[in-house]
Amino acid sequence: MTPIRTLAAAAILLLAGSPARADQPVDLELVMAVDASGSITTGALEFQLRGHAAAFRSAEVAESLTVGGTRSVAVTLVQWAGPNTLETVVPWTRVADAADAKGFADRIGAATRPPLDGSTAMGSAIDRAAGLFDGNGFEAPRRVIDICSNGFSNSGVDVEGARDRAVARGVTINALAILDEYDWLEEYYAESVIGGPFSFVRTAENRDSFADAILRKLVEEIAGVDGIREGLRLAAR
């Protein structure tokens, strides 16, 4: 090939660009969104993070990756407060076995994030979280946003509208209500926050019960329908 033809071929390849890399298939894409608003003290944010880390270190979560067959999960942990404050604590990570789960737990444990000032913009958090699935490098038949909070939406966009927009995109929203301030949050979340196939609310009465509530919820989310059976087994222990 002459030098001119060689240069022309190289130019064509450059213009064509590299082929797009396919998204990695997983069984679930999960956004865990923890409340870091003004209603959450530094200690409360820390115990949320510790509870999530403890769940990923547990044998039950490792087992949920094999209930009904081997599965994998793409997961990220974010924090949010007022409008447009959602930020990533641990980026998207593939978790397919106990070692992966422990590695993700270690990354949560290493995170040092002070609580964010401001209001509780739950609807805005849902809108931003729903956008995190786009271009994350993974593709799954189930996409879930997991809202964890001890408060209710009091600023930003309407939470019910945000929920409906997420559900229309094929995203399920689950919630963990911490009842240390408002004992009626479970009903509020059930009516206004959760949505999509098999969506649910779990509750933690206080800090002592938070880690166990997170554990049961993660088992159900990771294992899907099989996880509901596993969650019932855990509850009967």
Steps between C-alpha positions, in 0.01 A plus 500: 500500500634842407564757774204705375265203517634411846430851625152494344418168668620633835287811458192288428559294816551817703179653370308180561621490857534201725203264521269572792563274796192299598355545847588222742199279575392467863180388670434823690609864491457653845535861616515523879413861589556603863361815656769750601270799549471737794283251688790253505779562749860398430455196723177404323665515158788289629269232635319486165832443325613245759169316465537475123861381537404238757227366272742450211739317732228261615467133404133563416577750224768268362246217500242719324735512200447126456134452601327341200822516296811715481434871445690827491413854606622843391471731799586857592453692826408869492396763752249783456339791683352812339432546126793415270720371782517130414862386492675165466659343807598169336483477117340223297652165593425144389430263788476131414637314803596536865840650416342766278246579772773538762696726266196722454446505878861607550451790261193612694695469823780716362260778398515814714204716408361772729123548487377758250326812622152584388162352436374153408437506124398138451336557162812670366710212632281248315527697175879520529533136607293382203747671269792305646396187311574668167850426376608316815656215301250238613175356370246311713135391482441665838588855603437607859540822699520440873407811703616503863382789718354605834306789348248608239539706185477871582668671204585453134274330249187311600602155626198322351573649158864390524390152600266478201771617261741237631240223478421605141869437422474147639659582836368358828527713815528337841539676834640449847331731750690580821231572757710683758319831437173430318313178573267549200769485232424143393153601381635817336764308307248234397263763361737759355851360445517135396386371163560244228488119495539334842577833671496503879572697817704367790535677834761540773369612836840631609873465443512159664261354244637687197773253400257208513240692295758587235613137487150362445422762237819434303436126499154560351631745241794289386319168485172636363201274555727236653621768735151550639506138613849550641385816679216304659751237610718768660199651675410160648845448657 
